[in-house]
Amino acid sequence: MQNSLDTISAPKSCPCANGEVSESRRKVMRRLGWGAFFVAFSSVIIGTLRFFFPRVLFEPPTRFKIGKISDYPSGQADKHGVVSVSERFMESQRVWIVRESDKLYAIFGKCTHLGCTPKWFTDELVYKCPCHGSQYYSNGVNFAGPAPRPMDRYGISVLDDGRIVVDKSELYTVTDFDDERCYLKASGEQK
């Protein structure tokens, strides 16, 4: 018995009757195959080239100049010995420059409770943390709120030309406040 499917042929009006469809199907499949190959190959090449250009996080320098000691003049001190608090570098470096009658130091503008940025209130002569209510005297020593210790200080030194440099890579806590690298004598020389 002869199979009925063998005898069925496509109508003459159909383009597949003369073999055109199968050739165009082969072309499409060939193009899809080569396209997939080139996409995969290009991905490998791009990934390899990208390997030679790593993603680098560029951070600002840790040392910056704040001027000369004469830029922070002496005057009448408050009850904590502080003459003035400069906010000039607070926005760019998160640092207050504090001038006492006999020394100059840089306070890191970070609350020791949870790391928020306190604000300096000139009229009250205190730093206040807006998050949890910690308060600090003008010299950075805590007196209210949950802060466990005074605000930290940065290393500070004088260059040969008399300009002052703050080094944010040197951080000093309350136990190190007597360290000679933590402050400058008001005369412009280190202790």
N, C-alpha and C positions, 0 to 999 in steps of 0.2 A: 504494500500500500504506500502510496506516495503522500508525503507530508503536504498539507494544504498551505503551509507557510512558504514553501519553496516556490509555489506557483504564483504567489501574490507579488505583484510589482507595483511600483509607485505610479501614480497617474502621470501622464506625459506633461501636464502643466506644472508639475512640481519640479523645482530646481535640483532636488536630490536625485531625480531619475537619471540625469546624465553625469553624476559624480561631482558636481561643483561644490556641494555643501561639505562633503567630507574633506576636500582639499582646503577650504576656507576654515573649517574646524581645526584642521592640523596647524594652519598658520596661526590661528588664535591661541591654541594651546602652546605652540612653540614660543610665541611672543610672551605669553604669560609666564612660561617657564624661565625664559631668559630675563624677563623683567624681575621675577622673584629672586633669581640668582644675583643680578646686579644690585638690587636693593639690599640683600643680605651682605654682599661683598662691600658695598659702600658703607654700610653700618659698621662693619669690622674696620675698614680703613679710617673712617671718621673717629671711631673709638680709640684706635691706635694713635692717631695724630693728637687727639685730645689728651691722651696720656702724657704727652710731652709738654703740655701747658697746664700745670696743676692749678687748682683753685687756691689762691693764697689770700689770707686775711691780712690786709695791710692796716696796722695799728699806728696811731700817732706816737711820736717819740715820748719817752717817759720823762725826759728832762726838758725843762723850759725856763726861759729867763724871765724874771719879774721886775727888772730894773736895778736901781742902786739903793743903798740904805737911805740916802737922802730923799728918795721918793716917798718914804714913810716917816714923816717927821715926828718928833717927840712932842708931848704936850701934857695936859692934865690926865692922869690915870684914874680909872674907876676903882671900886673897892677890891677888884681882883687883879689890879696892876695893869690892866689893858688900856692903852692910849687910843688905839684905833683898830678897826677891822675893815680890811679892804675886800670888796666883793668883785674887784676887777677881773679876777680869773675864775670866778665861780661858774659862770655859764660855759666857758670853753674848757676848763680843766677840773672843775669841781673842787676848787681849793679856795680857802679864805687865807689871806695873809694877815697875821695878827702882830701888831706892834705893841709891846709892853715898854715900860719906861727904860728897861735895861736890855731887852732882847727882842728878836724878831723870829717868828716861826710860821709854818704853813700847816693849817688844819685841813684834814681830809673831810670834805663835806658829805659824810655818810653817817647816818645814825647807827650807833652800835647795837641797837635792838634788832631791827630787821633789815637794815641797809637802805632805808628811805633817805631822801635828801632834805635835811632840815632847812629852815629859812632863818635869816638873820633879821632881827627886829631892832633897828637902831635906837628907837625911842625907849625900849625896855632894856636894851643891852643884853639880850639873850638870844640864843638859837632855839627855835621850836620845831619839833618834828610834827608835820601835819597828819601823819598816819595814826600814831598811838599815843601822842601827847608827851613824848620825852622832851625835856628842856635842859639846856646847857647854859652855863654862865658864859660870859664873853671870852674867857680863856679856854672854853671847850669842855669844862668839867661838868658832868651831869649832876642835877639836883632834883629832878622830878621825873616821874614817868617810869616806864619799864626798862630804860636803857641801863645795862649792867655796868658800864664803865665810861670814862670820858672819851670824846672823839679822838681818833688816831691822828698822828702827825706824820708829815713827810720829811725826808732828808732835805737839808738846805745847806748851801755852801756859797762861797764867794770866789769868782774867777779872778785871774790876775789883773784884769782891767777894772775891777771893782763892781762888776755886775753880779747880781745874786741869781743863783740857779736852784730851782726846786727839782728834786729827783723823786718821782712818783714810784720808782722801783724800791725805794727804801721806806718802809712803813714802820712807825714806832708807836707802841702802845703805852699806856700810862706808866708801866714799869721802866720804860726807856726814856722818859721825858728829860732826865738829867744827862742823857748822852750828848756829847758835844756836837754830833752830826745832826741833831734834832732841832737845833736853834742856832741863831747867830747873836753874838754880843752886839749891843746897840752901836758900838764904836765902828762896826763893820768888819771886825775880825772875829774868828772863831775863838771860843774859850780855850 
